[in-house]
Amino acid sequence: MKKKLLLLTTFLIATIAIIGVFNTKNPVKAVCASPSNELISYKITVPSNYYNGKKISSMVLHYGVNGWNNPKDVDMYVSTGNYSHGIPSTYNFNAIVKVRKGDTIDYCIKTITDGGVTSWNNNNGRNFSIVANESNVETIQYEIDWLAEENGIIVDSNSDVTLHYGTNGWNNPTDVKMELKDSYEYGGKQYTWYKAIVTVEEGTTINYCVKATTPNGIKWDNNNNSDYSVVANQSYIQ
């Protein structure tokens, strides 16, 4: 009798387990790993074409994370490529955000046309969402050019020119030796160009100034104490 009860109990437990596994009306929910504390860069892209893109004055990414927490607005920038007869075949609007690895990015897009008309793309009221499991932002090379005479700095063949730069508000300041790019006379004036190529993540703001050793000592060009800045939206090397 005890053996029969034991066998019956085992059968019932096994049956319940099988029904639970294959019950499609109330499936077992998968447990996903929670977001980590590791910050990553993630790019949201809205593809367009040249003719439609040129009609847009600005585009804004409105986003939050993990159920619309901490909503923010980010201006989107244009990236182009693969030119043919002066017209790019790719004309995309992009925004790069910093989130934790594994975060769900909830977002919608605001567009303003050249005529001042505002419209929203919110996926028919459902909004968009994507899980940022890994960074999808490329590392690019960006060329910084500097014209010595533009700010009254006179250089010669013995001059050393250094690019002093940081990123996204002068983080991680670094010095890079600039190379002579071109030197020529035009209209009775001398033009001496230097260049430096830096490697950054796409969408990075490069903050910089320039130091030059000249026959008259060390000179700095810091844009009248305002420094220079440029957003490296896509690779740029001349």
C-alpha positions as CSV (number, residue, x, y, z in Angstrom):
1,M,0.0,0.0,0.0
2,K,2.8,2.4,0.9
3,K,4.6,1.6,-2.4
4,K,1.4,2.4,-4.4
5,L,0.9,5.7,-2.6
6,L,4.6,6.6,-3.2
7,L,4.2,5.7,-6.9
8,L,1.0,7.7,-7.2
9,T,2.5,10.8,-5.5
10,T,5.6,10.6,-7.8
11,F,3.3,10.4,-10.8
12,L,1.2,13.4,-9.7
13,I,4.3,15.5,-9.1
14,A,5.8,14.7,-12.5
15,T,2.4,15.4,-14.2
16,I,2.1,18.8,-12.5
17,A,5.7,19.7,-13.5
18,I,5.0,18.7,-17.1
19,I,1.8,20.7,-17.3
20,G,3.6,23.7,-15.8
21,V,6.3,23.6,-18.4
22,F,4.0,23.4,-21.4
23,N,1.2,25.6,-20.1
24,T,1.3,28.3,-22.9
25,K,-1.5,30.3,-21.3
26,N,0.5,31.1,-18.2
27,P,4.2,30.6,-19.2
28,V,7.0,30.7,-16.7
29,K,8.6,34.1,-16.9
30,A,12.3,34.2,-17.8
31,V,14.5,35.9,-15.3
32,C,16.8,38.5,-16.9
33,A,20.0,39.8,-15.4
34,S,19.5,43.2,-13.8
35,P,21.5,46.2,-15.2
36,S,25.1,46.4,-14.0
37,N,26.9,49.5,-12.7
38,E,29.1,49.6,-15.8
39,L,28.3,52.6,-17.9
40,I,28.4,52.2,-21.7
41,S,27.7,54.5,-24.7
42,Y,24.7,53.6,-26.8
43,K,23.7,55.1,-30.1
44,I,20.1,55.6,-31.3
45,T,19.9,56.1,-35.1
46,V,16.9,57.4,-37.2
47,P,17.7,56.6,-40.8
48,S,16.7,59.0,-43.5
49,N,17.7,60.0,-47.0
50,Y,19.3,63.2,-48.3
51,Y,16.2,64.8,-49.7
52,N,14.0,64.1,-46.7
53,G,16.7,64.8,-44.2
54,K,17.5,68.3,-45.6
55,K,13.9,69.3,-44.9
56,I,14.4,68.6,-41.2
57,S,15.6,71.6,-39.0
58,S,16.3,69.5,-35.9
59,M,15.5,66.1,-34.3
60,V,15.4,65.4,-30.6
61,L,15.7,62.0,-28.8
62,H,13.3,62.0,-25.8
63,Y,14.3,59.0,-23.6
64,G,14.3,57.4,-20.2
65,V,15.5,54.1,-18.8
66,N,13.8,51.0,-17.4
67,G,10.3,52.2,-17.6
68,W,10.9,55.9,-18.4
69,N,13.0,56.7,-15.4
70,N,15.0,60.0,-15.5
71,P,13.6,61.3,-18.8
72,K,15.9,63.5,-20.8
73,D,16.2,65.2,-24.2
74,V,19.2,64.9,-26.5
75,D,19.7,66.8,-29.7
76,M,20.4,64.4,-32.5
77,Y,23.3,65.0,-35.0
78,V,23.5,64.2,-38.7
79,S,26.0,61.7,-40.1
80,T,26.4,61.2,-43.8
81,G,28.5,58.9,-46.1
82,N,29.0,57.3,-49.5
83,Y,28.8,60.4,-51.6
84,S,27.8,60.1,-55.3
85,H,27.7,63.3,-57.4
86,G,27.9,65.4,-54.2
87,I,24.8,63.7,-52.7
88,P,25.3,61.2,-49.7
89,S,23.5,57.9,-49.9
90,T,23.3,57.7,-46.1
91,Y,21.8,60.6,-44.1
92,N,21.1,59.5,-40.5
93,F,20.1,61.3,-37.4
94,N,21.9,60.0,-34.3
95,A,22.1,60.5,-30.5
96,I,24.5,58.8,-28.1
97,V,23.5,58.3,-24.5
98,K,25.3,57.0,-21.4
99,V,23.4,54.1,-19.7
100,R,24.2,51.2,-17.5
101,K,25.0,47.9,-19.3
102,G,21.7,46.0,-19.5
103,D,19.4,49.1,-19.2
104,T,16.3,49.3,-21.3
105,I,16.2,52.5,-23.2
106,D,12.6,53.8,-23.7
107,Y,12.3,56.6,-26.3
108,C,10.4,58.5,-28.9
109,I,11.5,61.1,-31.4
110,K,10.6,64.8,-31.9
111,T,11.1,66.3,-35.3
112,I,11.0,70.0,-36.3
113,T,10.9,70.8,-40.0
114,D,12.4,73.8,-41.7
115,G,8.9,75.2,-41.8
116,G,8.6,75.0,-38.0
117,V,6.2,72.1,-37.9
118,T,6.7,69.8,-34.9
119,S,5.8,66.1,-35.0
120,W,6.4,63.1,-32.8
121,N,7.2,59.5,-33.7
122,N,6.1,57.4,-30.6
123,N,5.5,54.1,-32.4
124,N,1.7,54.7,-32.6
125,G,1.5,55.5,-28.9
126,R,3.6,52.5,-27.8
127,N,7.0,54.2,-27.8
128,F,10.2,52.4,-28.7
129,S,12.5,50.4,-26.4
130,I,15.7,48.6,-26.7
131,V,18.0,46.8,-24.3
132,A,21.6,48.2,-24.2
133,N,23.5,44.9,-23.7
134,E,26.7,46.2,-25.3
135,S,28.0,49.5,-26.6
136,N,27.3,50.0,-30.3
137,V,29.3,53.2,-30.6
138,E,32.3,53.1,-32.9
139,T,35.8,54.3,-32.1
140,I,36.8,56.8,-34.7
141,Q,39.8,59.0,-35.7
142,Y,39.3,62.8,-35.8
143,E,41.8,65.3,-37.2
144,I,42.3,68.6,-35.5
145,D,43.8,71.3,-37.7
146,W,45.4,74.5,-36.4
147,L,46.5,77.6,-38.4
148,A,49.4,79.3,-36.5
149,E,49.1,82.8,-38.0
150,E,45.4,83.1,-37.4
151,N,46.1,84.2,-33.9
152,G,49.3,86.1,-34.5
153,I,51.6,83.2,-33.6
154,I,54.8,83.1,-35.6
155,V,56.4,79.7,-36.0
156,D,59.6,78.5,-37.7
157,S,61.2,75.2,-38.7
158,N,62.3,74.6,-35.1
159,S,58.9,75.1,-33.5
160,D,57.2,72.4,-31.6
161,V,53.4,72.5,-31.6
162,T,51.3,70.5,-29.1
163,L,47.6,69.8,-29.0
164,H,46.3,69.8,-25.4
165,Y,42.9,68.2,-25.3
166,G,40.3,66.5,-23.2
167,T,36.9,65.1,-23.9
168,N,33.3,65.9,-22.9
169,G,34.2,68.8,-20.6
170,W,38.0,68.4,-20.4
171,N,38.0,64.8,-19.0
172,N,41.3,62.9,-19.3
173,P,43.5,65.7,-20.6
174,T,46.2,64.6,-22.9
175,D,49.0,66.1,-24.9
176,V,49.7,65.1,-28.6
177,K,52.5,66.5,-30.8
178,M,51.1,68.2,-33.9
179,E,52.6,67.6,-37.3
180,L,53.2,70.2,-40.0
181,K,50.4,69.8,-42.5
182,D,51.1,72.6,-45.0
183,S,53.0,75.8,-45.3
184,Y,52.6,78.4,-48.1
185,E,52.4,82.0,-49.0
186,Y,49.3,83.6,-50.4
187,G,48.6,87.3,-51.0
188,G,51.8,88.2,-49.3
189,K,50.9,86.4,-46.1
190,Q,52.3,83.2,-44.6
191,Y,50.0,80.3,-43.7
192,T,51.3,77.5,-41.6
193,W,49.0,74.6,-40.8
194,Y,49.5,71.8,-38.2
195,K,47.4,68.7,-37.6
196,A,46.9,66.1,-34.9
197,I,44.8,63.0,-35.1
198,V,43.0,61.8,-32.0
199,T,41.0,58.6,-31.4
200,V,37.7,58.9,-29.6
201,E,34.3,57.5,-29.4
202,E,31.8,58.7,-32.0
203,G,29.8,61.7,-30.7
204,T,32.6,62.8,-28.3
205,T,33.1,66.5,-27.7
206,I,36.8,67.3,-28.0
207,N,37.9,70.3,-25.9
208,Y,41.3,71.7,-26.8
209,C,43.9,74.4,-27.0
210,V,47.3,74.6,-28.7
211,K,50.8,75.3,-27.3
212,A,53.6,76.3,-29.6
213,T,57.3,77.0,-29.0
214,T,58.3,80.0,-31.1
215,P,61.3,82.2,-31.6
216,N,59.6,84.5,-29.1
217,G,59.0,81.8,-26.4
218,I,56.1,79.6,-25.6
219,K,52.7,80.8,-26.9
220,W,49.2,79.4,-26.2
221,D,46.2,79.6,-28.4
222,N,43.2,79.0,-26.2
223,N,40.6,80.9,-28.2
224,N,40.8,84.0,-25.9
225,N,40.4,81.9,-22.8
226,S,37.3,80.2,-24.1
227,D,39.2,77.1,-25.5
228,Y,38.0,75.3,-28.6
229,S,35.6,72.4,-28.9
230,V,34.3,70.2,-31.7
231,V,31.9,67.3,-31.7
232,A,33.4,64.2,-33.5
233,N,30.2,63.0,-35.0
234,Q,32.0,60.8,-37.6
235,S,35.5,60.0,-38.7
236,Y,37.3,63.0,-40.2
237,I,40.8,62.9,-41.7
238,Q,42.0,65.1,-44.5
